[in-house]
């Protein structure tokens, strides 16, 4: 018996993923290194979005 593993893949777009939507404050940013939300005054690298702790 031949088993058909070649089933077509479903490409489901889950763009409307409504998990916990937290309104980000305008004077806050998320560090791309530690992924913590800091105040803008802690922003050390605006291009990389990295806080002072991670630079
Ligand atoms: Zn950081």
mmCIF file of the protein (N, C-alpha, C, O) and its ligand, coordinates in Angstrom:
data_MODEL
# 
_entry.id   MODEL 
# 
loop_
_entity.id 
_entity.type 
_entity.pdbx_number_of_molecules 
1 polymer     1 
2 non-polymer 1 
# 
_entity_poly.entity_id                      1 
_entity_poly.type                           'polypeptide(L)' 
_entity_poly.nstd_linkage                   no 
_entity_poly.nstd_monomer                   no 
_entity_poly.pdbx_seq_one_letter_code       
;(UNK)(UNK)(UNK)(UNK)(UNK)(UNK)(UNK)(UNK)(UNK)(UNK)(UNK)(UNK)(UNK)(UNK)(UNK)(UNK)
(UNK)(UNK)(UNK)(UNK)(UNK)(UNK)(UNK)(UNK)(UNK)(UNK)(UNK)(UNK)(UNK)(UNK)(UNK)(UNK)
(UNK)(UNK)(UNK)(UNK)(UNK)(UNK)(UNK)(UNK)(UNK)(UNK)(UNK)(UNK)(UNK)(UNK)(UNK)(UNK)
(UNK)(UNK)(UNK)(UNK)(UNK)(UNK)(UNK)
;
_entity_poly.pdbx_seq_one_letter_code_can   XXXXXXXXXXXXXXXXXXXXXXXXXXXXXXXXXXXXXXXXXXXXXXXXXXXXXXX 
_entity_poly.pdbx_strand_id                 A 
# 
loop_
_entity_poly_seq.entity_id 
_entity_poly_seq.num 
_entity_poly_seq.mon_id 
_entity_poly_seq.hetero 
1 1  UNK n 
1 2  UNK n 
1 3  UNK n 
1 4  UNK n 
1 5  UNK n 
1 6  UNK n 
1 7  UNK n 
1 8  UNK n 
1 9  UNK n 
1 10 UNK n 
1 11 UNK n 
1 12 UNK n 
1 13 UNK n 
1 14 UNK n 
1 15 UNK n 
1 16 UNK n 
1 17 UNK n 
1 18 UNK n 
1 19 UNK n 
1 20 UNK n 
1 21 UNK n 
1 22 UNK n 
1 23 UNK n 
1 24 UNK n 
1 25 UNK n 
1 26 UNK n 
1 27 UNK n 
1 28 UNK n 
1 29 UNK n 
1 30 UNK n 
1 31 UNK n 
1 32 UNK n 
1 33 UNK n 
1 34 UNK n 
1 35 UNK n 
1 36 UNK n 
1 37 UNK n 
1 38 UNK n 
1 39 UNK n 
1 40 UNK n 
1 41 UNK n 
1 42 UNK n 
1 43 UNK n 
1 44 UNK n 
1 45 UNK n 
1 46 UNK n 
1 47 UNK n 
1 48 UNK n 
1 49 UNK n 
1 50 UNK n 
1 51 UNK n 
1 52 UNK n 
1 53 UNK n 
1 54 UNK n 
1 55 UNK n 
# 
loop_
_struct_asym.id 
_struct_asym.entity_id 
A 1 
B 2 
# 
loop_
_chem_comp.id 
_chem_comp.type 
_chem_comp.mon_nstd_flag 
UNK 'L-peptide linking' . 
ZN  non-polymer         . 
# 
_pdbx_entity_nonpoly.entity_id   2 
_pdbx_entity_nonpoly.name        ? 
_pdbx_entity_nonpoly.comp_id     ZN 
# 
_pdbx_nonpoly_scheme.asym_id         B 
_pdbx_nonpoly_scheme.entity_id       2 
_pdbx_nonpoly_scheme.mon_id          ZN 
_pdbx_nonpoly_scheme.ndb_seq_num     1 
_pdbx_nonpoly_scheme.pdb_seq_num     101 
_pdbx_nonpoly_scheme.auth_seq_num    101 
_pdbx_nonpoly_scheme.pdb_mon_id      ZN 
_pdbx_nonpoly_scheme.auth_mon_id     ZN 
_pdbx_nonpoly_scheme.pdb_strand_id   A 
_pdbx_nonpoly_scheme.pdb_ins_code    . 
# 
loop_
_atom_site.group_PDB 
_atom_site.id 
_atom_site.type_symbol 
_atom_site.label_atom_id 
_atom_site.label_alt_id 
_atom_site.label_comp_id 
_atom_site.label_asym_id 
_atom_site.label_entity_id 
_atom_site.label_seq_id 
_atom_site.pdbx_PDB_ins_code 
_atom_site.Cartn_x 
_atom_site.Cartn_y 
_atom_site.Cartn_z 
_atom_site.occupancy 
_atom_site.B_iso_or_equiv 
_atom_site.pdbx_formal_charge 
_atom_site.auth_seq_id 
_atom_site.auth_comp_id 
_atom_site.auth_asym_id 
_atom_site.auth_atom_id 
_atom_site.pdbx_PDB_model_num 
ATOM   1   N  N  . UNK A 1 1  ? 0.831  -1.202 0.000  1.00 0.00 ? 1   UNK A N  1 
ATOM   2   C  CA . UNK A 1 1  ? 0.000  0.000  0.000  1.00 0.00 ? 1   UNK A CA 1 
ATOM   3   C  C  . UNK A 1 1  ? 0.867  1.255  0.000  1.00 0.00 ? 1   UNK A C  1 
ATOM   4   O  O  . UNK A 1 1  ? 1.757  1.411  0.836  1.00 0.00 ? 1   UNK A O  1 
ATOM   5   N  N  . UNK A 1 2  ? 0.602  2.118  -0.920 1.00 0.00 ? 2   UNK A N  1 
ATOM   6   C  CA . UNK A 1 2  ? 1.373  3.360  -1.005 1.00 0.00 ? 2   UNK A CA 1 
ATOM   7   C  C  . UNK A 1 2  ? 0.707  4.443  -0.160 1.00 0.00 ? 2   UNK A C  1 
ATOM   8   O  O  . UNK A 1 2  ? -0.498 4.687  -0.234 1.00 0.00 ? 2   UNK A O  1 
ATOM   9   N  N  . UNK A 1 3  ? 1.549  5.072  0.638  1.00 0.00 ? 3   UNK A N  1 
ATOM   10  C  CA . UNK A 1 3  ? 1.016  6.142  1.489  1.00 0.00 ? 3   UNK A CA 1 
ATOM   11  C  C  . UNK A 1 3  ? 1.320  7.498  0.859  1.00 0.00 ? 3   UNK A C  1 
ATOM   12  O  O  . UNK A 1 3  ? 2.466  7.766  0.497  1.00 0.00 ? 3   UNK A O  1 
ATOM   13  N  N  . UNK A 1 4  ? 0.354  8.315  0.730  1.00 0.00 ? 4   UNK A N  1 
ATOM   14  C  CA . UNK A 1 4  ? 0.515  9.618  0.086  1.00 0.00 ? 4   UNK A CA 1 
ATOM   15  C  C  . UNK A 1 4  ? 0.802  10.695 1.131  1.00 0.00 ? 4   UNK A C  1 
ATOM   16  O  O  . UNK A 1 4  ? -0.092 11.163 1.837  1.00 0.00 ? 4   UNK A O  1 
ATOM   17  N  N  . UNK A 1 5  ? 2.085  11.071 1.204  1.00 0.00 ? 5   UNK A N  1 
ATOM   18  C  CA . UNK A 1 5  ? 2.456  12.134 2.144  1.00 0.00 ? 5   UNK A CA 1 
ATOM   19  C  C  . UNK A 1 5  ? 2.406  13.513 1.488  1.00 0.00 ? 5   UNK A C  1 
ATOM   20  O  O  . UNK A 1 5  ? 2.676  14.537 2.115  1.00 0.00 ? 5   UNK A O  1 
ATOM   21  N  N  . UNK A 1 6  ? 2.053  13.498 0.217  1.00 0.00 ? 6   UNK A N  1 
ATOM   22  C  CA . UNK A 1 6  ? 2.144  14.747 -0.545 1.00 0.00 ? 6   UNK A CA 1 
ATOM   23  C  C  . UNK A 1 6  ? 0.848  15.547 -0.458 1.00 0.00 ? 6   UNK A C  1 
ATOM   24  O  O  . UNK A 1 6  ? 0.343  16.051 -1.460 1.00 0.00 ? 6   UNK A O  1 
ATOM   25  N  N  . UNK A 1 7  ? 0.338  15.648 0.721  1.00 0.00 ? 7   UNK A N  1 
ATOM   26  C  CA . UNK A 1 7  ? -0.887 16.426 0.904  1.00 0.00 ? 7   UNK A CA 1 
ATOM   27  C  C  . UNK A 1 7  ? -0.603 17.909 0.741  1.00 0.00 ? 7   UNK A C  1 
ATOM   28  O  O  . UNK A 1 7  ? 0.432  18.400 1.190  1.00 0.00 ? 7   UNK A O  1 
ATOM   29  N  N  . UNK A 1 8  ? -1.489 18.598 0.122  1.00 0.00 ? 8   UNK A N  1 
ATOM   30  C  CA . UNK A 1 8  ? -1.281 20.050 -0.056 1.00 0.00 ? 8   UNK A CA 1 
ATOM   31  C  C  . UNK A 1 8  ? -1.314 20.794 1.261  1.00 0.00 ? 8   UNK A C  1 
ATOM   32  O  O  . UNK A 1 8  ? -2.172 20.568 2.114  1.00 0.00 ? 8   UNK A O  1 
ATOM   33  N  N  . UNK A 1 9  ? -0.344 21.695 1.399  1.00 0.00 ? 9   UNK A N  1 
ATOM   34  C  CA . UNK A 1 9  ? -0.264 22.454 2.640  1.00 0.00 ? 9   UNK A CA 1 
ATOM   35  C  C  . UNK A 1 9  ? -1.255 23.600 2.625  1.00 0.00 ? 9   UNK A C  1 
ATOM   36  O  O  . UNK A 1 9  ? -1.461 24.261 1.607  1.00 0.00 ? 9   UNK A O  1 
ATOM   37  N  N  . UNK A 1 10 ? -1.851 23.814 3.755  1.00 0.00 ? 10  UNK A N  1 
ATOM   38  C  CA . UNK A 1 10 ? -2.740 24.971 3.889  1.00 0.00 ? 10  UNK A CA 1 
ATOM   39  C  C  . UNK A 1 10 ? -1.941 26.161 4.398  1.00 0.00 ? 10  UNK A C  1 
ATOM   40  O  O  . UNK A 1 10 ? -1.261 26.093 5.421  1.00 0.00 ? 10  UNK A O  1 
ATOM   41  N  N  . UNK A 1 11 ? -2.043 27.215 3.675  1.00 0.00 ? 11  UNK A N  1 
ATOM   42  C  CA . UNK A 1 11 ? -1.336 28.429 4.079  1.00 0.00 ? 11  UNK A CA 1 
ATOM   43  C  C  . UNK A 1 11 ? -2.329 29.389 4.709  1.00 0.00 ? 11  UNK A C  1 
ATOM   44  O  O  . UNK A 1 11 ? -2.943 30.225 4.046  1.00 0.00 ? 11  UNK A O  1 
ATOM   45  N  N  . UNK A 1 12 ? -2.456 29.234 5.988  1.00 0.00 ? 12  UNK A N  1 
ATOM   46  C  CA . UNK A 1 12 ? -3.446 30.063 6.675  1.00 0.00 ? 12  UNK A CA 1 
ATOM   47  C  C  . UNK A 1 12 ? -2.829 31.372 7.135  1.00 0.00 ? 12  UNK A C  1 
ATOM   48  O  O  . UNK A 1 12 ? -1.831 31.393 7.856  1.00 0.00 ? 12  UNK A O  1 
ATOM   49  N  N  . UNK A 1 13 ? -3.422 32.418 6.718  1.00 0.00 ? 13  UNK A N  1 
ATOM   50  C  CA . UNK A 1 13 ? -2.962 33.737 7.155  1.00 0.00 ? 13  UNK A CA 1 
ATOM   51  C  C  . UNK A 1 13 ? -3.651 34.113 8.456  1.00 0.00 ? 13  UNK A C  1 
ATOM   52  O  O  . UNK A 1 13 ? -4.859 34.346 8.506  1.00 0.00 ? 13  UNK A O  1 
ATOM   53  N  N  . UNK A 1 14 ? -2.866 34.163 9.477  1.00 0.00 ? 14  UNK A N  1 
ATOM   54  C  CA . UNK A 1 14 ? -3.431 34.564 10.758 1.00 0.00 ? 14  UNK A CA 1 
ATOM   55  C  C  . UNK A 1 14 ? -2.940 35.954 11.122 1.00 0.00 ? 14  UNK A C  1 
ATOM   56  O  O  . UNK A 1 14 ? -2.158 36.159 12.050 1.00 0.00 ? 14  UNK A O  1 
ATOM   57  N  N  . UNK A 1 15 ? -3.438 36.887 10.344 1.00 0.00 ? 15  UNK A N  1 
ATOM   58  C  CA . UNK A 1 15 ? -2.979 38.262 10.576 1.00 0.00 ? 15  UNK A CA 1 
ATOM   59  C  C  . UNK A 1 15 ? -3.773 38.930 11.687 1.00 0.00 ? 15  UNK A C  1 
ATOM   60  O  O  . UNK A 1 15 ? -3.264 39.788 12.409 1.00 0.00 ? 15  UNK A O  1 
ATOM   61  N  N  . UNK A 1 16 ? -5.011 38.527 11.809 1.00 0.00 ? 16  UNK A N  1 
ATOM   62  C  CA . UNK A 1 16 ? -5.843 39.175 12.831 1.00 0.00 ? 16  UNK A CA 1 
ATOM   63  C  C  . UNK A 1 16 ? -5.753 38.406 14.142 1.00 0.00 ? 16  UNK A C  1 
ATOM   64  O  O  . UNK A 1 16 ? -6.737 37.872 14.653 1.00 0.00 ? 16  UNK A O  1 
ATOM   65  N  N  . UNK A 1 17 ? -4.561 38.374 14.649 1.00 0.00 ? 17  UNK A N  1 
ATOM   66  C  CA . UNK A 1 17 ? -4.330 37.657 15.893 1.00 0.00 ? 17  UNK A CA 1 
ATOM   67  C  C  . UNK A 1 17 ? -4.544 38.607 17.066 1.00 0.00 ? 17  UNK A C  1 
ATOM   68  O  O  . UNK A 1 17 ? -3.676 39.403 17.427 1.00 0.00 ? 17  UNK A O  1 
ATOM   69  N  N  . UNK A 1 18 ? -5.720 38.491 17.636 1.00 0.00 ? 18  UNK A N  1 
ATOM   70  C  CA . UNK A 1 18 ? -6.042 39.436 18.700 1.00 0.00 ? 18  UNK A CA 1 
ATOM   71  C  C  . UNK A 1 18 ? -5.763 38.807 20.060 1.00 0.00 ? 18  UNK A C  1 
ATOM   72  O  O  . UNK A 1 18 ? -6.660 38.263 20.704 1.00 0.00 ? 18  UNK A O  1 
ATOM   73  N  N  . UNK A 1 19 ? -4.527 38.888 20.477 1.00 0.00 ? 19  UNK A N  1 
ATOM   74  C  CA . UNK A 1 19 ? -4.118 38.426 21.819 1.00 0.00 ? 19  UNK A CA 1 
ATOM   75  C  C  . UNK A 1 19 ? -4.262 39.603 22.759 1.00 0.00 ? 19  UNK A C  1 
ATOM   76  O  O  . UNK A 1 19 ? -5.218 40.370 22.642 1.00 0.00 ? 19  UNK A O  1 
ATOM   77  N  N  . UNK A 1 20 ? -3.349 39.762 23.672 1.00 0.00 ? 20  UNK A N  1 
ATOM   78  C  CA . UNK A 1 20 ? -3.430 40.914 24.559 1.00 0.00 ? 20  UNK A CA 1 
ATOM   79  C  C  . UNK A 1 20 ? -2.888 42.144 23.856 1.00 0.00 ? 20  UNK A C  1 
ATOM   80  O  O  . UNK A 1 20 ? -1.678 42.302 23.695 1.00 0.00 ? 20  UNK A O  1 
ATOM   81  N  N  . UNK A 1 21 ? -3.779 42.994 23.449 1.00 0.00 ? 21  UNK A N  1 
ATOM   82  C  CA . UNK A 1 21 ? -3.352 44.203 22.754 1.00 0.00 ? 21  UNK A CA 1 
ATOM   83  C  C  . UNK A 1 21 ? -3.130 45.302 23.776 1.00 0.00 ? 21  UNK A C  1 
ATOM   84  O  O  . UNK A 1 21 ? -4.064 45.850 24.363 1.00 0.00 ? 21  UNK A O  1 
ATOM   85  N  N  . UNK A 1 22 ? -1.864 45.597 23.961 1.00 0.00 ? 22  UNK A N  1 
ATOM   86  C  CA . UNK A 1 22 ? -1.543 46.659 24.913 1.00 0.00 ? 22  UNK A CA 1 
ATOM   87  C  C  . UNK A 1 22 ? -1.258 47.945 24.151 1.00 0.00 ? 22  UNK A C  1 
ATOM   88  O  O  . UNK A 1 22 ? -0.381 47.977 23.288 1.00 0.00 ? 22  UNK A O  1 
ATOM   89  N  N  . UNK A 1 23 ? -1.965 48.965 24.455 1.00 0.00 ? 23  UNK A N  1 
ATOM   90  C  CA . UNK A 1 23 ? -1.698 50.249 23.806 1.00 0.00 ? 23  UNK A CA 1 
ATOM   91  C  C  . UNK A 1 23 ? -0.360 50.797 24.250 1.00 0.00 ? 23  UNK A C  1 
ATOM   92  O  O  . UNK A 1 23 ? -0.153 51.139 25.414 1.00 0.00 ? 23  UNK A O  1 
ATOM   93  N  N  . UNK A 1 24 ? 0.535  50.870 23.295 1.00 0.00 ? 24  UNK A N  1 
ATOM   94  C  CA . UNK A 1 24 ? 1.881  51.331 23.646 1.00 0.00 ? 24  UNK A CA 1 
ATOM   95  C  C  . UNK A 1 24 ? 1.895  52.851 23.779 1.00 0.00 ? 24  UNK A C  1 
ATOM   96  O  O  . UNK A 1 24 ? 1.396  53.579 22.921 1.00 0.00 ? 24  UNK A O  1 
ATOM   97  N  N  . UNK A 1 25 ? 2.461  53.284 24.841 1.00 0.00 ? 25  UNK A N  1 
ATOM   98  C  CA . UNK A 1 25 ? 2.540  54.720 25.065 1.00 0.00 ? 25  UNK A CA 1 
ATOM   99  C  C  . UNK A 1 25 ? 3.502  55.344 24.064 1.00 0.00 ? 25  UNK A C  1 
ATOM   100 O  O  . UNK A 1 25 ? 4.442  54.710 23.584 1.00 0.00 ? 25  UNK A O  1 
ATOM   101 N  N  . UNK A 1 26 ? 3.232  56.603 23.770 1.00 0.00 ? 26  UNK A N  1 
ATOM   102 C  CA . UNK A 1 26 ? 4.027  57.266 22.753 1.00 0.00 ? 26  UNK A CA 1 
ATOM   103 C  C  . UNK A 1 26 ? 5.440  57.557 23.239 1.00 0.00 ? 26  UNK A C  1 
ATOM   104 O  O  . UNK A 1 26 ? 6.363  57.714 22.441 1.00 0.00 ? 26  UNK A O  1 
ATOM   105 N  N  . UNK A 1 27 ? 5.597  57.627 24.548 1.00 0.00 ? 27  UNK A N  1 
ATOM   106 C  CA . UNK A 1 27 ? 6.924  57.938 25.075 1.00 0.00 ? 27  UNK A CA 1 
ATOM   107 C  C  . UNK A 1 27 ? 7.634  56.678 25.552 1.00 0.00 ? 27  UNK A C  1 
ATOM   108 O  O  . UNK A 1 27 ? 8.578  56.738 26.340 1.00 0.00 ? 27  UNK A O  1 
ATOM   109 N  N  . UNK A 1 28 ? 7.161  55.536 25.056 1.00 0.00 ? 28  UNK A N  1 
ATOM   110 C  CA . UNK A 1 28 ? 7.798  54.281 25.423 1.00 0.00 ? 28  UNK A CA 1 
ATOM   111 C  C  . UNK A 1 28 ? 8.241  53.526 24.177 1.00 0.00 ? 28  UNK A C  1 
ATOM   112 O  O  . UNK A 1 28 ? 7.733  53.758 23.080 1.00 0.00 ? 28  UNK A O  1 
ATOM   113 N  N  . UNK A 1 29 ? 9.184  52.632 24.360 1.00 0.00 ? 29  UNK A N  1 
ATOM   114 C  CA . UNK A 1 29 ? 9.636  51.811 23.231 1.00 0.00 ? 29  UNK A CA 1 
ATOM   115 C  C  . UNK A 1 29 ? 9.957  50.423 23.754 1.00 0.00 ? 29  UNK A C  1 
ATOM   116 O  O  . UNK A 1 29 ? 10.210 50.227 24.943 1.00 0.00 ? 29  UNK A O  1 
ATOM   117 N  N  . UNK A 1 30 ? 9.941  49.470 22.843 1.00 0.00 ? 30  UNK A N  1 
ATOM   118 C  CA . UNK A 1 30 ? 10.304 48.106 23.207 1.00 0.00 ? 30  UNK A CA 1 
ATOM   119 C  C  . UNK A 1 30 ? 11.717 47.823 22.733 1.00 0.00 ? 30  UNK A C  1 
ATOM   120 O  O  . UNK A 1 30 ? 12.006 47.924 21.540 1.00 0.00 ? 30  UNK A O  1 
ATOM   121 N  N  . UNK A 1 31 ? 12.583 47.475 23.641 1.00 0.00 ? 31  UNK A N  1 
ATOM   122 C  CA . UNK A 1 31 ? 13.966 47.169 23.303 1.00 0.00 ? 31  UNK A CA 1 
ATOM   123 C  C  . UNK A 1 31 ? 14.021 45.902 22.455 1.00 0.00 ? 31  UNK A C  1 
ATOM   124 O  O  . UNK A 1 31 ? 13.377 44.904 22.778 1.00 0.00 ? 31  UNK A O  1 
ATOM   125 N  N  . UNK A 1 32 ? 14.792 45.945 21.368 1.00 0.00 ? 32  UNK A N  1 
ATOM   126 C  CA . UNK A 1 32 ? 14.894 44.804 20.481 1.00 0.00 ? 32  UNK A CA 1 
ATOM   127 C  C  . UNK A 1 32 ? 15.880 43.753 20.998 1.00 0.00 ? 32  UNK A C  1 
ATOM   128 O  O  . UNK A 1 32 ? 16.041 42.691 20.396 1.00 0.00 ? 32  UNK A O  1 
ATOM   129 N  N  . UNK A 1 33 ? 16.526 44.055 22.099 1.00 0.00 ? 33  UNK A N  1 
ATOM   130 C  CA . UNK A 1 33 ? 17.470 43.097 22.672 1.00 0.00 ? 33  UNK A CA 1 
ATOM   131 C  C  . UNK A 1 33 ? 16.875 42.369 23.864 1.00 0.00 ? 33  UNK A C  1 
ATOM   132 O  O  . UNK A 1 33 ? 16.902 41.139 23.918 1.00 0.00 ? 33  UNK A O  1 
ATOM   133 N  N  . UNK A 1 34 ? 16.339 43.116 24.818 1.00 0.00 ? 34  UNK A N  1 
ATOM   134 C  CA . UNK A 1 34 ? 15.771 42.477 26.005 1.00 0.00 ? 34  UNK A CA 1 
ATOM   135 C  C  . UNK A 1 34 ? 14.251 42.432 25.951 1.00 0.00 ? 34  UNK A C  1 
ATOM   136 O  O  . UNK A 1 34 ? 13.607 41.806 26.793 1.00 0.00 ? 34  UNK A O  1 
ATOM   137 N  N  . UNK A 1 35 ? 13.678 43.113 24.937 1.00 0.00 ? 35  UNK A N  1 
ATOM   138 C  CA . UNK A 1 35 ? 12.230 43.105 24.695 1.00 0.00 ? 35  UNK A CA 1 
ATOM   139 C  C  . UNK A 1 35 ? 11.432 43.622 25.884 1.00 0.00 ? 35  UNK A C  1 
ATOM   140 O  O  . UNK A 1 35 ? 10.290 43.219 26.105 1.00 0.00 ? 35  UNK A O  1 
ATOM   141 N  N  . UNK A 1 36 ? 12.035 44.498 26.628 1.00 0.00 ? 36  UNK A N  1 
ATOM   142 C  CA . UNK A 1 36 ? 11.319 45.164 27.698 1.00 0.00 ? 36  UNK A CA 1 
ATOM   143 C  C  . UNK A 1 36 ? 10.889 46.542 27.223 1.00 0.00 ? 36  UNK A C  1 
ATOM   144 O  O  . UNK A 1 36 ? 11.524 47.156 26.365 1.00 0.00 ? 36  UNK A O  1 
ATOM   145 N  N  . UNK A 1 37 ? 9.805  47.004 27.798 1.00 0.00 ? 37  UNK A N  1 
ATOM   146 C  CA . UNK A 1 37 ? 9.324  48.338 27.444 1.00 0.00 ? 37  UNK A CA 1 
ATOM   147 C  C  . UNK A 1 37 ? 9.986  49.360 28.349 1.00 0.00 ? 37  UNK A C  1 
ATOM   148 O  O  . UNK A 1 37 ? 9.895  49.287 29.575 1.00 0.00 ? 37  UNK A O  1 
ATOM   149 N  N  . UNK A 1 38 ? 10.646 50.302 27.726 1.00 0.00 ? 38  UNK A N  1 
ATOM   150 C  CA . UNK A 1 38 ? 11.341 51.339 28.479 1.00 0.00 ? 38  UNK A CA 1 
ATOM   151 C  C  . UNK A 1 38 ? 10.806 52.700 28.094 1.00 0.00 ? 38  UNK A C  1 
ATOM   152 O  O  . UNK A 1 38 ? 10.146 52.866 27.068 1.00 0.00 ? 38  UNK A O  1 
ATOM   153 N  N  . UNK A 1 39 ? 11.102 53.658 28.931 1.00 0.00 ? 39  UNK A N  1 
ATOM   154 C  CA . UNK A 1 39 ? 10.814 55.040 28.585 1.00 0.00 ? 39  UNK A CA 1 
ATOM   155 C  C  . UNK A 1 39 ? 11.815 55.507 27.531 1.00 0.00 ? 39  UNK A C  1 
ATOM   156 O  O  . UNK A 1 39 ? 12.932 54.995 27.446 1.00 0.00 ? 39  UNK A O  1 
ATOM   157 N  N  . UNK A 1 40 ? 11.401 56.477 26.738 1.00 0.00 ? 40  UNK A N  1 
ATOM   158 C  CA . UNK A 1 40 ? 12.253 56.938 25.634 1.00 0.00 ? 40  UNK A CA 1 
ATOM   159 C  C  . UNK A 1 40 ? 13.600 57.457 26.121 1.00 0.00 ? 40  UNK A C  1 
ATOM   160 O  O  . UNK A 1 40 ? 14.589 57.457 25.387 1.00 0.00 ? 40  UNK A O  1 
ATOM   161 N  N  . UNK A 1 41 ? 13.616 57.891 27.353 1.00 0.00 ? 41  UNK A N  1 
ATOM   162 C  CA . UNK A 1 41 ? 14.871 58.413 27.885 1.00 0.00 ? 41  UNK A CA 1 
ATOM   163 C  C  . UNK A 1 41 ? 15.910 57.310 28.035 1.00 0.00 ? 41  UNK A C  1 
ATOM   164 O  O  . UNK A 1 41 ? 17.103 57.586 28.162 1.00 0.00 ? 41  UNK A O  1 
ATOM   165 N  N  . UNK A 1 42 ? 15.453 56.055 28.020 1.00 0.00 ? 42  UNK A N  1 
ATOM   166 C  CA . UNK A 1 42 ? 16.374 54.928 28.132 1.00 0.00 ? 42  UNK A CA 1 
ATOM   167 C  C  . UNK A 1 42 ? 16.833 54.433 26.764 1.00 0.00 ? 42  UNK A C  1 
ATOM   168 O  O  . UNK A 1 42 ? 17.610 53.483 26.672 1.00 0.00 ? 42  UNK A O  1 
ATOM   169 N  N  . UNK A 1 43 ? 16.354 55.075 25.707 1.00 0.00 ? 43  UNK A N  1 
ATOM   170 C  CA . UNK A 1 43 ? 16.716 54.655 24.353 1.00 0.00 ? 43  UNK A CA 1 
ATOM   171 C  C  . UNK A 1 43 ? 18.141 55.093 24.035 1.00 0.00 ? 43  UNK A C  1 
ATOM   172 O  O  . UNK A 1 43 ? 18.447 56.284 23.976 1.00 0.00 ? 43  UNK A O  1 
ATOM   173 N  N  . UNK A 1 44 ? 18.996 54.110 23.833 1.00 0.00 ? 44  UNK A N  1 
ATOM   174 C  CA . UNK A 1 44 ? 20.394 54.407 23.570 1.00 0.00 ? 44  UNK A CA 1 
ATOM   175 C  C  . UNK A 1 44 ? 20.685 54.406 22.073 1.00 0.00 ? 44  UNK A C  1 
ATOM   176 O  O  . UNK A 1 44 ? 21.482 55.216 21.599 1.00 0.00 ? 44  UNK A O  1 
ATOM   177 N  N  . UNK A 1 45 ? 20.048 53.506 21.323 1.00 0.00 ? 45  UNK A N  1 
ATOM   178 C  CA . UNK A 1 45 ? 20.272 53.419 19.882 1.00 0.00 ? 45  UNK A CA 1 
ATOM   179 C  C  . UNK A 1 45 ? 18.917 53.439 19.187 1.00 0.00 ? 45  UNK A C  1 
ATOM   180 O  O  . UNK A 1 45 ? 18.192 52.444 19.194 1.00 0.00 ? 45  UNK A O  1 
ATOM   181 N  N  . UNK A 1 46 ? 18.582 54.569 18.591 1.00 0.00 ? 46  UNK A N  1 
ATOM   182 C  CA . UNK A 1 46 ? 17.253 54.726 17.991 1.00 0.00 ? 46  UNK A CA 1 
ATOM   183 C  C  . UNK A 1 46 ? 17.089 53.877 16.735 1.00 0.00 ? 46  UNK A C  1 
ATOM   184 O  O  . UNK A 1 46 ? 15.975 53.471 16.404 1.00 0.00 ? 46  UNK A O  1 
ATOM   185 N  N  . UNK A 1 47 ? 18.191 53.606 16.029 1.00 0.00 ? 47  UNK A N  1 
ATOM   186 C  CA . UNK A 1 47 ? 18.101 52.793 14.804 1.00 0.00 ? 47  UNK A CA 1 
ATOM   187 C  C  . UNK A 1 47 ? 17.853 51.337 15.136 1.00 0.00 ? 47  UNK A C  1 
ATOM   188 O  O  . UNK A 1 47 ? 17.042 50.670 14.494 1.00 0.00 ? 47  UNK A O  1 
ATOM   189 N  N  . UNK A 1 48 ? 18.555 50.853 16.138 1.00 0.00 ? 48  UNK A N  1 
ATOM   190 C  CA . UNK A 1 48 ? 18.411 49.449 16.515 1.00 0.00 ? 48  UNK A CA 1 
ATOM   191 C  C  . UNK A 1 48 ? 17.347 49.244 17.577 1.00 0.00 ? 48  UNK A C  1 
ATOM   192 O  O  . UNK A 1 48 ? 16.971 48.115 17.890 1.00 0.00 ? 48  UNK A O  1 
ATOM   193 N  N  . UNK A 1 49 ? 16.867 50.352 18.126 1.00 0.00 ? 49  UNK A N  1 
ATOM   194 C  CA . UNK A 1 49 ? 15.857 50.302 19.200 1.00 0.00 ? 49  UNK A CA 1 
ATOM   195 C  C  . UNK A 1 49 ? 16.376 49.479 20.377 1.00 0.00 ? 49  UNK A C  1 
ATOM   196 O  O  . UNK A 1 49 ? 15.770 48.487 20.783 1.00 0.00 ? 49  UNK A O  1 
ATOM   197 N  N  . UNK A 1 50 ? 17.499 49.913 20.904 1.00 0.00 ? 50  UNK A N  1 
ATOM   198 C  CA . UNK A 1 50 ? 18.119 49.199 22.005 1.00 0.00 ? 50  UNK A CA 1 
ATOM   199 C  C  . UNK A 1 50 ? 18.236 50.129 23.208 1.00 0.00 ? 50  UNK A C  1 
ATOM   200 O  O  . UNK A 1 50 ? 18.595 51.299 23.076 1.00 0.00 ? 50  UNK A O  1 
ATOM   201 N  N  . UNK A 1 51 ? 17.929 49.591 24.367 1.00 0.00 ? 51  UNK A N  1 
ATOM   202 C  CA . UNK A 1 51 ? 17.949 50.405 25.569 1.00 0.00 ? 51  UNK A CA 1 
ATOM   203 C  C  . UNK A 1 51 ? 19.375 50.561 26.103 1.00 0.00 ? 51  UNK A C  1 
ATOM   204 O  O  . UNK A 1 51 ? 20.318 49.943 25.610 1.00 0.00 ? 51  UNK A O  1 
ATOM   205 N  N  . UNK A 1 52 ? 19.494 51.397 27.111 1.00 0.00 ? 52  UNK A N  1 
ATOM   206 C  CA . UNK A 1 52 ? 20.813 51.675 27.660 1.00 0.00 ? 52  UNK A CA 1 
ATOM   207 C  C  . UNK A 1 52 ? 21.425 50.442 28.333 1.00 0.00 ? 52  UNK A C  1 
ATOM   208 O  O  . UNK A 1 52 ? 22.645 50.283 28.369 1.00 0.00 ? 52  UNK A O  1 
ATOM   209 N  N  . UNK A 1 53 ? 20.583 49.599 28.851 1.00 0.00 ? 53  UNK A N  1 
ATOM   210 C  CA . UNK A 1 53 ? 21.090 48.409 29.536 1.00 0.00 ? 53  UNK A CA 1 
ATOM   211 C  C  . UNK A 1 53 ? 21.740 47.436 28.567 1.00 0.00 ? 53  UNK A C  1 
ATOM   212 O  O  . UNK A 1 53 ? 22.620 46.665 28.951 1.00 0.00 ? 53  UNK A O  1 
ATOM   213 N  N  . UNK A 1 54 ? 21.307 47.471 27.306 1.00 0.00 ? 54  UNK A N  1 
ATOM   214 C  CA . UNK A 1 54 ? 21.754 46.454 26.345 1.00 0.00 ? 54  UNK A CA 1 
ATOM   215 C  C  . UNK A 1 54 ? 22.861 46.964 25.427 1.00 0.00 ? 54  UNK A C  1 
ATOM   216 O  O  . UNK A 1 54 ? 23.460 46.180 24.690 1.00 0.00 ? 54  UNK A O  1 
ATOM   217 N  N  . UNK A 1 55 ? 23.138 48.251 25.461 1.00 0.00 ? 55  UNK A N  1 
ATOM   218 C  CA . UNK A 1 55 ? 24.138 48.773 24.526 1.00 0.00 ? 55  UNK A CA 1 
ATOM   219 C  C  . UNK A 1 55 ? 25.538 48.349 24.936 1.00 0.00 ? 55  UNK A C  1 
ATOM   220 O  O  . UNK A 1 55 ? 26.510 48.698 24.264 1.00 0.00 ? 55  UNK A O  1 
HETATM 221 ZN ZN . ZN  B 2 .  ? 17.284 46.260 26.402 1.00 0.00 ? 101 ZN  A ZN 1 
# 
